[in-house]
Every structure is written in C-alpha cells, then in structure tokens.
Amino acid sequence: MPYVNIQRRDGEVINLHYRRAGDSDRPPVVLLHGWASGLEMWEPQFEALVAAGHQVIAYDQRGCGGSSQQWHGHELASQADDLDALLRALELDQVALVGYSLGASIVASLAARHGVERVRRAVLIGTTTPQLSEDAPLGELRTRLDADLLQAIAWCQQRAFGEYRERLGPQGWAYLDAIARRCMPRALRERARHWCEAELHRALGHLTRPTLLIHGEADELAPLVGCAEASIEKLPDARLEVVARAPHALTVTHPRRVNRVLLDFLSG
C-alpha cells in the first residue's frame, strides 16, 4: 500500500495511506471521506472518475483505515494540515477537492488555513458546514458516543441511509461495519467532538474557487436548509444540486446521479 510520510513541526510522523489511479497528465481529483469511514467509501465514484479519464487520489484520514492511528490531532485544523501536506508531498496542483460530510468540513478548513493556490475546484457532498446546531441530528452523536461507540456508529449509519436503509442488506451493512471498525475508537470520538463543535462560517468565505454542493433532499443527519443552503450563502462562487429523496449517504444510494453531476462539474 502506498503511503505519504508527513513530518510535523512537533516531530510527529504521520503515515497517510492513499490510492491513486488514472491519467497522471490530468488535473488530480482528491477524495475526502466521512466520519467513521475510509477511502473505500468512494468506490462508486473512484471507478467512474478513472473511467472518465481523471487522475484520482483517495486517502485514509489519520486514525482511519490504513493511516496512522494517532492519539492526538483529530481536530479539523490538523486534518486540514494533513491534507495540505499530502498535496505537497504528492506534488499535486490544480486539484479538485471532493469532500463528503466531515470531509467537506476539512476542505473548508484547508481553504481558511492554507489558501486555495493548489485548488482548481471544490465539491462538498452532504456537507455539514457551516455549523451543526445543537438540535441537529448529528448533535446527538457526541452523547451517543459517550454511552456506546458501536451503537453510536450503527445509529449514525442508519440515519445516513434514511428510507434506503432496508435496501442495503446484511452484506452491505457488514461491509460498512468493517470499514468503521478499521478506525481507531479514540479517533472516532475526537473526530465527532471537533466536528460537532466546528464553526465554519468564515472558513467558507476562503473557498473562492468554483464550488459545487451536492445534497440529498431527505438528508436526516445534515438537513438541507441548515447545512447546504446555509453554506451556499457564505461561498463566493457556488451552486447547489439537490438530489430528490436522497439521504445523507447519497454517494452510495444514488451513485449514478452523483457521478453524473460530479463529472459534469469537473469537466467544466
């Protein structure tokens, strides 16, 4: 498995596991996964992007998948610094950043902390920006995590699929569970805590590149009005594509629709 080795200023070394495929002469597309997840969540999009001729990179964030199981550094700032270091280590420029859920928050944080010189376009799918209100469904996550980690993950996954949860089947749920279990328990708790506390109204203003928001109309975890519609008001150059009846996990439940909109935007 390929890794990027990041030497932090404090001496900490982070190993980020990544997957890379496609035409290396094309501008890169970098995929950022969600909370209790890993690069595997992007399978429906990864294959479609490569087939369309794009260069695609997906990576496991720290504490997830094959990347370093770090005890610290799960706040958005460190996650954004990791992303910046990955782009520099792989010498990626004119990048299209595609972030899902928590990954979308990392994209916004990167823009605020490191600017967008390396960024060509951005896509926020199922975004939880600009801020999760206390009464938002994801606001319950911290309390549930303190009680029972596995039950909290199951609760979040069920809400993410909404009315499509029954269609996933036992094998699908087992696959999602296996991905989540590859994440470090402390990382999941800390990622959720910082995620739920994040205030990204100002950060979104730094994301000055053309930005596409793709959001499910029936998102139970990050409601359309409070998240995507509130975010687009803060973005300098953005448009919103709402997928009818789609839940939070729309990359899985509506891959053809998501892929079509994503490919159209990236080719523009």
PEVENQUI-V989863 format. One line per field, one symbol per residue. psi: psi as a letter, one per 30 degrees, with the letter a starting at -180 (. if undefined). Layout:
psi->???
This chain:
psi->kklkjkjlegfkkkjjklkklajfflkkkkkjladiaafffgeeeeeeeefgglkkkklklkfkbglkikelhgleeeeeeeeeeeeeeghklhkjkjkkceeeeeeeeeeeefagefkelkkjkhkglfkjlfglefffeeeeefejeeeeeeeeeeeefbfgeffeleeeeeeeeeeeffkkeeeeeeeeeeeffkjgeeeeffiflkkkkkkkehjfeikeefdeeeefffkeillkjkjkgkaehffefheeeeeeeeeeeff.
